[in-house]
Amino acid sequence: MKQIVGTIAFALAACAPHPLKRQMVGLLEKFDRWDYNGDGYLSHTELNKLQS
């Protein structure tokens, strides 16, 4: 599921104007960094680690 969402987001970013494209790719990179277990969701535990 995560790969599908990432692929769709990347395809949309490719069609977007340059600054928006960079923002979307940056957001996907951050999401991947925050999704510690790689399940495609940000759990309460993962979000709490961001605030620590």
N, CA, C and O of each residue as an XYZ file, in Angstrom:
208
protein
N       0.828     -1.191      0.000
C       0.000      0.000      0.000
C       0.873      1.255      0.000
O       0.599      2.205     -0.733
N       1.914      1.256      0.817
C       2.784      2.422      0.907
C       3.436      2.717     -0.435
O       3.589      3.877     -0.817
N       3.820      1.665     -1.150
C       4.453      1.856     -2.446
C       3.474      2.462     -3.441
O       3.855      3.290     -4.269
N       2.210      2.048     -3.359
C       1.192      2.590     -4.263
C       0.974      4.067     -3.974
O       0.928      4.881     -4.896
N       0.839      4.418     -2.697
C       0.645      5.818     -2.315
C       1.856      6.637     -2.721
O       1.712      7.745     -3.237
N       3.033      6.112     -2.496
C       4.256      6.812     -2.883
C       4.348      7.011     -4.382
O       4.764      8.071     -4.850
N       3.962      5.997     -5.133
C       4.005      6.084     -6.595
C       3.018      7.123     -7.106
O       3.339      7.910     -7.996
N       1.818      7.124     -6.540
C       0.803      8.107     -6.944
C       1.269      9.515     -6.588
O       1.161     10.431     -7.403
N       1.785      9.687     -5.379
C       2.260     11.002     -4.956
C       3.417     11.468     -5.837
O       3.494     12.643     -6.195
N       4.307     10.556     -6.180
C       5.440     10.924     -7.027
C       4.963     11.298     -8.425
O       5.488     12.235     -9.027
N       3.974     10.576     -8.948
C       3.427     10.893    -10.266
C       2.760     12.260    -10.256
O       2.908     13.030    -11.205
N       2.029     12.564     -9.197
C       1.408     13.882     -9.075
C       2.466     14.969     -8.951
O       2.327     16.052     -9.519
N       3.522     14.672     -8.205
C       4.596     15.648     -8.033
C       5.291     15.924     -9.355
O       5.713     17.052     -9.611
N       5.412     14.913    -10.191
C       6.068     15.089    -11.482
C       5.297     16.050    -12.381
O       5.883     16.720    -13.231
N       3.991     16.112    -12.190
C       3.138     16.993    -12.996
C       3.020     18.386    -12.387
O       2.532     19.310    -13.038
N       3.454     18.537    -11.169
C       3.294     19.796    -10.443
C       4.386     20.788    -10.842
O       5.433     20.399    -11.359
N       4.127     22.078    -10.596
C       5.180     23.074    -10.813
C       6.388     22.767     -9.927
O       6.251     22.119     -8.889
N       7.548     23.226    -10.331
C       8.812     22.877     -9.675
C       8.815     23.045     -8.150
O       9.182     22.087     -7.470
N       8.433     24.192     -7.559
C       8.491     24.314     -6.096
C       7.581     23.313     -5.387
O       7.948     22.759     -4.350
N       6.395     23.084     -5.948
C       5.472     22.129     -5.341
C       6.028     20.716     -5.434
O       5.866     19.921     -4.509
N       6.672     20.405     -6.530
C       7.286     19.095     -6.723
C       8.316     18.830     -5.633
O       8.335     17.751     -5.041
N       9.170     19.810     -5.369
C      10.188     19.662     -4.326
C       9.555     19.464     -2.961
O      10.032     18.651     -2.170
N       8.479     20.202     -2.672
C       7.803     20.071     -1.382
C       7.213     18.673     -1.211
O       7.338     18.072     -0.144
N       6.573     18.157     -2.254
C       5.950     16.837     -2.160
C       6.992     15.740     -1.985
O       6.795     14.825     -1.186
N       8.090     15.820     -2.717
C       9.151     14.826     -2.585
C       9.762     14.923     -1.190
O      10.054     13.902     -0.567
N       9.958     16.148     -0.699
C      10.487     16.339      0.649
C       9.572     15.753      1.707
O      10.042     15.155      2.675
N       8.269     15.919      1.530
C       7.305     15.375      2.483
C       7.348     13.845      2.480
O       7.286     13.221      3.539
N       7.454     13.246      1.301
C       7.552     11.788      1.226
C       8.821     11.273      1.902
O       8.802     10.232      2.558
N       9.916     12.002      1.740
C      11.164     11.600      2.391
C      11.034     11.673      3.907
O      11.505     10.783      4.616
N      10.395     12.730      4.408
C      10.192     12.856      5.855
C       9.279     11.757      6.370
O       9.536     11.175      7.423
N       8.206     11.470      5.626
C       7.293     10.414      6.044
C       8.042      9.089      6.168
O       7.864      8.363      7.146
N       8.871      8.776      5.190
C       9.640      7.535      5.241
C      10.564      7.506      6.453
O      10.753      6.457      7.068
N      11.137      8.650      6.795
C      12.018      8.735      7.963
C      11.239      8.521      9.253
O      11.740      7.890     10.183
N      10.006      9.046      9.318
C       9.193      8.965     10.535
C       8.496      7.622     10.687
O       8.180      7.222     11.807
N       8.250      6.921      9.598
C       7.560      5.631      9.623
C       8.576      4.542      9.961
O       9.063      3.837      9.077
N       8.891      4.415     11.252
C       9.977      3.545     11.700
C       9.771      2.080     11.322
O      10.732      1.402     10.956
N       8.535      1.576     11.403
C       8.318      0.160     11.111
C       7.983     -0.098      9.643
O       7.842     -1.253      9.242
N       7.854      0.954      8.836
C       7.649      0.807      7.406
C       6.293      0.284      6.983
O       6.158     -0.265      5.889
N       5.267      0.446      7.845
C       3.947     -0.079      7.504
C       3.093      0.874      6.668
O       1.995      0.509      6.247
N       3.584      2.085      6.424
C       2.834      3.043      5.614
C       1.903      3.928      6.412
O       1.164      4.730      5.843
N       1.932      3.789      7.722
C       1.099      4.604      8.610
C       1.978      5.203      9.694
O       3.016      4.642     10.046
N       1.558      6.346     10.222
C       2.249      6.924     11.375
C       1.408      6.623     12.609
O       0.310      7.156     12.771
N       1.933      5.767     13.474
C       1.222      5.386     14.692
C       1.418      6.450     15.768
O       2.225      7.367     15.614
N       0.671      6.312     16.853
C       0.831      7.235     17.978
C       2.261      7.164     18.519
O       2.851      8.185     18.872
N       2.798      5.973     18.579
C       4.165      5.796     19.080
C       5.168      6.529     18.193
O       6.068      7.203     18.692
N       5.009      6.396     16.886
C       5.923      7.065     15.959
C       5.781      8.592     16.055
O       6.776      9.315     16.008
N       4.554      9.068     16.188
C       4.341     10.512     16.322
C       4.906     11.037     17.638
O       5.450     12.140     17.687
N       4.777     10.250     18.702
C       5.327     10.673     19.990
C       6.841     10.758     19.944
O       7.429     11.599     20.624
N       7.493      9.894     19.149
C       8.949      9.954     19.010
C       9.375     11.251     18.344
O      10.465     11.756     18.611
N       8.521     11.801     17.472
C       8.832     13.068     16.815
C       8.858     14.216     17.810
O       9.641     15.155     17.661
N       8.011     14.145     18.818
C       7.909     15.237     19.795
C       8.991     15.151     20.851
O       9.234     16.135     21.550
N       9.649     14.014     20.995
C      10.689     13.842     22.021
C      11.973     14.507     21.630
O      12.948     14.457     22.381
